[in-house]
Amino acid sequence: MKKQVNFTLNGKKVTALVSSSDTLLEVLRNQFHLYGARESCALGLCGVCTLIVSGNPVSGCLYLAPMVDGEEVLTVEGLESEGELHPVQQAFYEKNAFQCGYCTSGMILMAKKLLDENPNPSEEEIKDYMAGNICRCASYKQIIEAINEASKILDTGTNGVKAAYQ
C-alpha cells in the first residue's frame, strides 16, 4: 500500500507516493530523476548516498521515504543557485577533488554541512567530519584542499557568493 508524502525537495514543494519500505534514495532516483546520490554499500557506511534532510546528513540508502513527510530534502542538484555552482561544488571542480566521481555528491553535501557548522575547520577537523565518506579512488588530499578552498571563498565572499549561500 502506497502513502502520499509531501516534502520540500531542493526548495520546491513536492509529493511522492511511497511504500513503507521505499528508501529516500530510491524515491529521488526513480520518481524525481535525481541521480547525484548513488547507492554503494547499502549499509549506510560509505557516505556515497549522503543527503541532507532538514539540516541533517542522512544515509539515503537507509532513510525510509515515508519519514520525509513535511521535511526539507537537499540533494547535490539543489546546491547551485541561479546557474552558479555552490562554492563547495566549485572548489571540488577547481581542486580536482574526484577521480571516478562516484562518491563526489556525498562528499560535497557533507563538506557543505561541515562548513555550515564550522566555517574555518582545521585539517584534522575536516578529516574527522568527513570520516564517514569513503573515496575508493583515494582523492582525500584534493578533497581536503577543496574544503579549505570553499571555506576561504565563503569566508571572503569572493564573487559575492557569501551572501548568496548563507
Protein Blocks (a to p, Z undefined) as FASTA:
>chain_A
ZZdddddeehiacdddddfkbcfklmmmmmnopakbccfklnopnommgcceehiacdfk
lmcfklmgoiacddfklmpgghiacfklmmmmmnopafkommmmmmmmmmmmmmmmmmba
cfklmmmmmmmpccfkopmmmmmmmmmmmmmmmmnopghlmmmmZZ
